[in-house]
Amino acid sequence: MLEEQKYANYYRRLACCAWRKRIAYLCSMRTFREIFRFAFKYRLLALLTIIGNLLFTLFNLLSLVLFIPFLQLIFSSKELKTAVLQPHYSGSLGKLPSYWVDLYNYEMHQMVVSDPKRALITVCLMVFGAFFFKNVSRYFAVWFQSELRARVVRDIRNLLYEKAIRLPLGFHANERKGDLLTRMGHDVGEVENAVVCTLELVFRDPISILIHVGTLMFISAELTVVSFFLLPISAFVISTVGKSLKRTAKQGQEQLGLLTSSFDESLSGVRIIKSFNALNFMSGVFQGLNLRHQKLTTKTIRKKDVSSLLNETIGAGVMMCLVWFGGKQILEGNHGGHALTGELFITFIVVFSQLLRPIQAVSSGIAVINKGKVSLDRINEILHSDEKILEKENALSLSGLKDSIVFDRVGFKYQQEPVLKNVCWEVKKGSAVAIVGESGSGKSTLMDLLSRFYDVSEGRILIDGKDLRDLKIHDLRDITGIVSQESILFNVTVRENIAFGDDNPNMEKVLHAAKVANAHSFISELEQGYETVIGERGNKLSGGQKQRLNIARAVYKDPAVLILDEATSALDTESEKLVQDALETLMQGRTSFVIAHRLSTIKNADEIIVLSKGEIVEKGSHEGLLAAKSHYYKFCSLQGLI
């Protein structure tokens, strides 16, 4: 007996040690704590979900142990003929569980002895009631769990969206759009699953294991000690498979980002793909990426399932050992001082089989949490990205441009190579200035610095003597309007595109802006006029119509500073004339910066600067620069303007 107790203590310590290490590993993970935080942001929903799961565990166990009197009745064991004394409660809380068990056994014993048929009906009704309340409890948990997971997904997507649109343009230039979409969709879904598993892994499955183990110990301590072999083996299996799953899941999700990017790129360039007969080529590229993703997905699913399958196999082996060990004790009549009857042994086996479920759930749950951890790490890469363009705590307000804009020794570089160097330039209020130069000379970058899409690497930009970085970002962008070469429109109505950013659009201002932009006539001919939805990126409109809507949007905003970034370079002659007329009307009374390749459109600018390799190499009027016969003269010659 002492030898058995020694081995029992050894295996109990071994099992507890293995589980403590595993739980400590999980709790030490920063990402696990973040998943836990997401789950408990809505405490009431989380608490109700936990209560439902605990009630489910309790009623599930009751539905099993309530069968003991039925088994006694079927087996007609000797205990039925033995008088059972009515138990008395001593008042101790520690004795309360055993008191209720003894009381239940006493009442059922009396009923089985006096009226077996009535006892059978009573047991059946009680077991049915336990099953009924078990399922009601599970539905109760799922009811609140569904609301909890939906809210968590909503919150994460809101955070991702807000962060993505706040990040600087440099981030979006380097990041694949498809990868961002994958994080917003697939990765958020994995975190959703991990949140649910976290609640069950922490508050349902361990408690279920403890309750089942306690019940098993109550029935037979010796058999329970033998069953402890399963715990350290399962812990080892979970750890090994979980680490491998995490690596494969990360590769699979990165590959899904590439796949989504390829699909998005093909949809955006479908006209070119067809034009160049590149359907087979692009299909080959996509199919190659898809095949790689399929292989990684297959590996991930296999590794995810293998943990629970291995545990089930191990559990079946241990159960057969228990059947052999317990059956041998009953047949030999050696119970180590404790009477192990046939009905108790069957109950033990049934309860032990239910113990395997939460153990397997822990295994599967950790696999899901490992996948969720990978996804949350990918999401956190976005959420924790440096915004770089930050507003100072006591930033200054800006109501408009009163005097001038000064570029004071401005320098900028994206990586190591400088894009702009020592740019010194002053622009007076109300001036129309033009920026010209070869591609890559830094023209658009200079205007991006003015809108504070990037911060200068050297020097400073002053508005009315105030450093741009000391101003409120909202105020700065409120006084600037941009009309770019690419017509950026949204899949909403014409009215909403023109009044973009205005929560309470003024229809009179919308009409005025459209007329100034020479857009009112074609808008009126649309099916629903100003309430016409123009499709994704405005694809229901022609290039000239889209650009005139862009101009109308700038007119509606009525900015003090206007930036025209090659606004007419992609238009045909007729559209260019309409757009150019609209731009000239728009520029009146505003400080305007015009980036242009077509030099014929900037002859009347108050000042023209010529950029070359990030530096101002010439500055002056159209006539003065022509007379200098340098860079500007060369550009005009190439375009046949001389």
N, C-alpha and C positions, 0 to 999 in steps of 0.2 A: 504493500500500500504506500509506503514511504517512497519507494522507487517510482511508482506511478505519479505520485504528487510532484516529485522532482522533475520528471519529464513534462508534466502538465505545466508547471511554472516556467520551464525553459521555453516551451513552444508558445506559451502565452506572451512571454517577454519578446520572443522573436517576432511574433505577429504584430504586437503593439509597436515594436521598434520600426518594423518595415512601414507600417501605416503612418507612424509619426513622421518618418523621413519624407514620405510622399506628400503628406499634408503640409509639412513645413516647406517643402519645395514649392508647392502650389502657392501657399500664402506669401512666400517671399517674392514672388514674381510681381513686378510693378504692373504689368499688363493685367494680371489676374485681379489685382486690387482695383484697377480701372473698370474692368468688367463688373466687378462687385459694386462699385460706385454707381455705374449706370443702372444696375438692377434696383438699387435702393434710393435712387433719386425720388421715386414715387413710393414712399414708405408704406402707405396704406395698401396699395395694390400688391406690393411685395409681401406684406404681412398676411393679407387674405389668401394669397397664393400659397404661402408656407403653411397656413392653418389647414387649407384644403388638402394639401399633400400629406400632412401629418395625420389628419383624420382618415385619409385613404389608407395609409400604412396601418393604422390601428384596426380599422374594420377589416382589412385584408387578413390580418393575423387572427382576429376573432372568428372570421369565417372558417378558419382551419381548426383552431383549438376547440371550438364548440362541437366538433364532430366526436370528441373523445367519449361522451356518454353514449352516442350512437354506436361507436365501435365496441364499447363495453356491452351494450345490449346484444349486438350481433355475435360477439365472441362468447357471451355468457360467462364472463370470468368469475373467479372465486370471490373477488371483492364485493360482488353483488350480495353474496350470502353473509358477508361479514358486517356486523353492525358498525355504522359510522356515526360517531358522536357529533352532535350539533356544535359548531365552533362558537367561541365567545371572543369578542373584540377586547383586547387589553388596553386600548387607548393610545398605543404607540403608533406613530405614523409609519415607522419602518415595517411594522407588522401588517399594515393595511392591505397591501397587495395579496399576501398569503391568506389573510382573513377572507377576502372576496373569493379567492380560488377555493378555499375550504368550504365556504358557504355554498358556492355553486355546486361543488361536488356532492355536498350533503343533500341539497334539494334534489339534484338529479338522481342521486342514489335512491332516495325515498320514492321518487316517481317511477324509476326503472323497476324497483322491487314490487311496488303496488300495482302499477298499470303500465306495462311495457308499450302498448300501442299508443297510449296518451303521451308517453315519453318520446316515442318516435316522432309523432306529429309535432310536439313542442320543439324538439331539436331541429326538425326540418324548417319550421317557421323561423326559429332563431337564426339558423344559418342563412336562410333566404333574406331575412332582415339585415344581417351583416353584409351580405353581397349587395343588397339594394343601397344601403348607406355608403358602402365603399364606392360604388359607382357615382352616387350623388356627390360625394366628397371630391371625387376626381373631376367631375364636371364643374363643380364649384371652383376648383383650383384652375382648371383650363379657362373658365369664364374670365377670371381676373388676369390670368397669365396672358391671354390674347390681347387684352387692353394694354398691359404692361409692355409687352414686346413691341406692339405697334407704336407706342409713345417713344420708346427708346430709339427705334428706327427713325422716327420723325425727327427727334432731337439731333441724332448724329448727322442725318442728311442736312438739316438746317445749319449745323456747325460747319460741315464740309462746304456747303454752297457759299455761306458767308465768307469763310476763310479763302476759298478759291477765287472769289471775285475781288477780295481785298489784296491778294498777293500781287507783287509788282509784275510788270510786263515781262521782265527778264525771266521770271519763273515760268510763265506760259510759253515763252519762246523756247525754253529748254525741255519742257515737259510734254509728253504725248497726250493729246486730248483723250484718246481711247483708254489710256491707263487711268486717267482721272474718272472717266465714266465707269470703269470697272470698279474702282474704289467706291464710287457712289452707289453702285448696284450690288455686285457680287460680294464685295468685302463687307458692306453693311449688313447683308443677309447673314453672313457667317457670324458676325458679332451678335446679331439678333438671336441666333441659335445658341451662342455661347452664354448669353444673358440668362436664357431659360435653363440651360444646363447648370449654370452656377447656382441658381436657387435650389435646384434639385440635388446637386452634388454636395452642397453645404448643409442644407436644412432637411432634406428628405431621406436621401440614401444612407448617410451615416447613422441617422436616428433609427431608420428601418433596420439596419444591420445590428445596432445595439439591442433593439427590441427583440429581434429574432434570436440573437445569440443569448440574451437573457432567458428567453423561453426555452431554448435548447438546454441551457445550463440547468434550468429548473427540472426539465424532464430527465436528463442524464448528463452529468458532468463529464463522465468518462468519454462518452461518444462525442461530446462537444470538443474536448481536448484533441481528439483524433482529427476532427474537422478543421482545427486551426492550421493544419498543414496547408490548406488552400490559400490562406491570406498572404504569407510571404511570397508564395509562388506567383499569385496574381499580381502582387505589387511589382515584382520583377518584370513580368510580362508587360504590364501597363507602362512602366518606365521605358523599356526597350522600344516597344512599338510606338509610343508617343513621340519620342525624339525623332525617330525615322519619319513619322507622319508629318511632323512640323516642317522638316526640310522639303519634303515632296510637295506639301501644300503651298509653301512659299513659291516654289518654282512654277507650280500650276497657275497660281494667281498672277504671277508676272507674265506668264505666257498668255493668259486670257487678256491682259492689258494690250499685248502686241496684236492679238487677234482682233480685238475691238478697234484698235487704231487702224489696222489694215482695212477693215470693213468700212469704217467712217471715211477713210481716205478714198476708197473706191467709189463710194456713193457721191462724194464731193466732186470727184473727177471723172464721173461716168461719161460725160460728153467727150473728153479727150481719149478715154479708153476705147470707146467705139470708133472715134475718128481715126485712131492709129492702129485699128485692128489688133488691140492688145488684150482682147478678152481672154485668150488662152494663157498669156503670160501672167496676167493679174490673178486668174483663177489658180494657176500653178503656185503663185506666191501664197495666196490665201489657203489653199489646200495643204501646203507644206506646214504653215503655222497651225492650222486646224489639226493636222495629224499629230504634231508634237503636243498640242494641248490635250488631244484625246488620250495619248499614251500617259501623260502625267496625271490626267483625271482618273484613268483606270488604276494607276498605281496608288493614288490617294484613296480611292474607294476601297481597294483591296486591303490597304494597310489599316484603314479605319475599321473595317469589319473583322479583320483577323484577330484583333484584341479580344473582342467579345466571343468569337468562335473558339479561340484557344482557352479562354476562361471556362466556356461551357464544357469543352472537352475535359479540361482538368477537373471541373466540378463533377462531371459524370464519373470520372475515375475515382475521385474521393468518395462519392456516394456509394459506389460499389464496394469500396473498402469498408464504409460504415455498415452497409447491409451485411457484409461478411462478418465484421466484428460484432455487431449487435445480434445478428442471428446466431452466431456461435455461442454468445453469452446465454441467450434464451434456451438454446438446445441443451447446453451443458448445465444450466441452472446456476451458473456462477455470475452473480450480479454485483460482486464487490460490496455486499452489504446493502445494496439498494435493489428493490424489486423492480425489474424492468419487464413489464408485461408486453404481450403482443400488440395490444392497441396503443400503448404508449410508444412502442418502437415505430409503429406505422405513422403515428402522429409526428414523431421526431423526424422521420424521413420526409414527410410532406412539408413540415416547417423548414427543414434544411434545404429542400428544393426551392422554396420561396426565398431563402437567404441568398441563393445564387443570383436571383434577379437584381437586387440592389448592388451586389458586387459587380455584376456585369454592367449595370447602369453606370456605376462609377467608372469602369473601364471605358465604356462608350462616351460617357460625359467628358472624361479627360481628353479623349481623342477630339471631340467637338471643340472643347475649350482650347486645345492646341491649335486647331485650325482658326478658331476665333482670335487667338493671340496673334497669329500671323497677320490676319486681316486688320486687327486693331493697330498693330505696328505700322502697317501700310497707311492706314487712315491717319495715324498720329504723325507720320512723315509730312502730311499736308497740314494738319492742325498745328503742328509745332514748327512749321517752316517760318523762317525769319521774314517778317513783312518788310523790313528795311525802311520803307517809307512810313515813318512814325511821326505823329503830331506831338509837339511839346506840350507839357502840362499847362503852361500859361500862354498858349499861342495867341497871337494878336489877331483881332478881327480885321476884315478887309471888305469895304463896301463898294469899291470900284477903283478905276485907274484915274488918278488926278494929275500926274505929271509925266512920269517916264518909266521905262523898263531898261535896266542896265545889266549887261552881261560883263562881269568884272573878272577877267583872267580865268574864264571858265575852262575846265578840263574834265574829261570823262572817259572811262574805259569800262567795257563789259567784263573782260577777263584780265589779261595782261597788256594786250596791245591797246594804246590810246585811240579813241575814236574822235575826240575833240581835244584841241590843245590851245591854250592861251587865247580864248575867244574874248575880245574886248569890243563892246558895241553898245551904243545907247539909242533907244527908240523913243521918240517923243509921242505923247498922247495924240491920237488922231492921225498918225502917219500910216501910210500904206507902204510897207517895205517888202522886198522880194529877196528870196534866198535861192541861189542857183549853184550848180556844181555837178561834177560827174557822180554817177551812182556810187554809193558807199562813202561819200565825202563827209557825211554827218548832218545832213540837212534835217531829216526827220528826227534824229536824235536830239538836235538842238531844241526843237519844239516840244519833244517829250520831256525835256528838262524843265521847260517853261510851265508845262502843265503838272509838273512834279510826278510824272509816272516813274521817274528815276531821280535820284539825288546826285548832284555834281560830285565828282571825285576831287576836284580842285576848284578854288575860287568860289564865287557866289553869284547869284542872280538877285537883283534888287528890284522891287516894285515900290515906287515912291519912297526910295531910301530904305525899305525894310527887306531884310533877307527872306527869301522865299520859304526857308525852313523854319522861320519864326512865325509864319502865318497859319491860320486855320486852313486845313486842306479843303474843307467844304467851301469856305469862302473863296479860296483861290480858284477852284474849278467852277464856282458859280459865276465868275466874271469872264470865263473863257468858253469859247465855242469852237468846235472842230468840224470841218467838212473834209473828209479824207478821200483818197483815190478810190478805195473800196467802199461801196455803198453798204453800210451796216444797218440793216433794218430787221424788225422782229415780227414774228408771226402773230400779230394783233391787227387791229383796225388801222386805217389810214389816220384817223383822228388821234388814236393813242400813240402812233409813231411820231406824229408832228408835235404833240404835247408831251413827249417822252420825259418822264421824271416828275411830271406835275400831277399830284394826287387829285386835284380838282381842276381839270382843264377848262379853259374859257373858250367857248366855241367861236366867239368873235375874233379872238386872237388867232385861233387855228385858221379861220377863213382868211384873215389878213396875211398870215405867214404864207399860206398856199398861193395867194395872189402875187405876193412879192417874189416868190420863187418860181413864178410861171407854171404852177402845178394845178391851179384850180380847174382849168379847162379839162384836163384828162381825168382828174379825180371825179368831176361831175359826170363823166361818161361811164364810170365804173358801175357795176351792177347795183351796189348799195351805197354808192357815193363815198362819203367820209366814213361810213360804217363798214366798208368792205375789208375783210381780212385778206392780207396781201400774200400769205404763204410764208414758208420758211425762207428767211433771208430776202424776203420780197420777191420771190421768184415768179410771181404772177405779173410783174411789171418789167418793162424794158430797162436797159441801162440808164438812158436819159431820164426816164420817169423816176427811177430809184434815186438818182443823184439830186433831182429837183426836190424830192421828199426830204433828202438829207439837208438841203439848203433851207427848206421850210422849217425843219426842226431847229436849225440854228437861228432862224429869224424869230421863231416863237420864244426861244430862250432869251433873245435880245442881249447878247454878251457885250461887255466893254472891249474885250480882246478877241479877235477872230483869227483862227489858224486855218488856212486853206492849203491842204497837203496834196498837191497835184490833182485838184478836184475835177479837172476836165480832161486829163490825159487819156482816159479810157473810153471817150465818147466819139461818136461819129460827128461829122461837120454840123448837121442840122441841130442835133442835141447839144453840141458844144456851144452853139450860138445862143440857144435858149438859156442854158446853164450860165454862160458867161454874163449875159444880161442880168440874170438874177443875182449873180455874185457881185456885180458892180453896184447894184441897188443895195445889197446887203452890206457892203463895205463902207457905205457913206456914213461918216460921223464916227467910225470905229477905228481903233488901232488894229491894223490888219497885217498878218504875216502870211506871205504867199510863197509856197514852194512850187516851182514850176520847171518842167522840162521844155515846154513850148514857150520860148522867150517872147513870142509875139504878144502873149497875154500880159506881160509885165512892163511894157514900154513906159506906161504912165506912172509907174511906182515912184514914190518920193525918194526912195533909196534902194539900191540893189547891192547885196553883198555876194561875193563869190567865194565859195568854200572849196578847198582842195586838200585832201588828206587830213581833214579835221581842223584846218587853219583858215582864217580869213586872209585871202591873198589879194582881194580887190574890194573896193567899196566906192559907191558914187551913183550918179544918175545914169540913165541909159545912154545919153549923148556923151557924157564924160568918159564912161567906160569904153565906148566905141572908139573915142579919140585916143585912148591909151593904147589901143591895139595889143591887148594882152589876152588873158584867159577869156574874158567875156567876149571880146572880139572874135576869138576862135570859135566859141560856141555859136555865135550868131552866123558866122560864115558856114559852119557845118549845117545849119538849118536854112540856109539860103536867104537870110534876112539882110544881107549886104550886097 
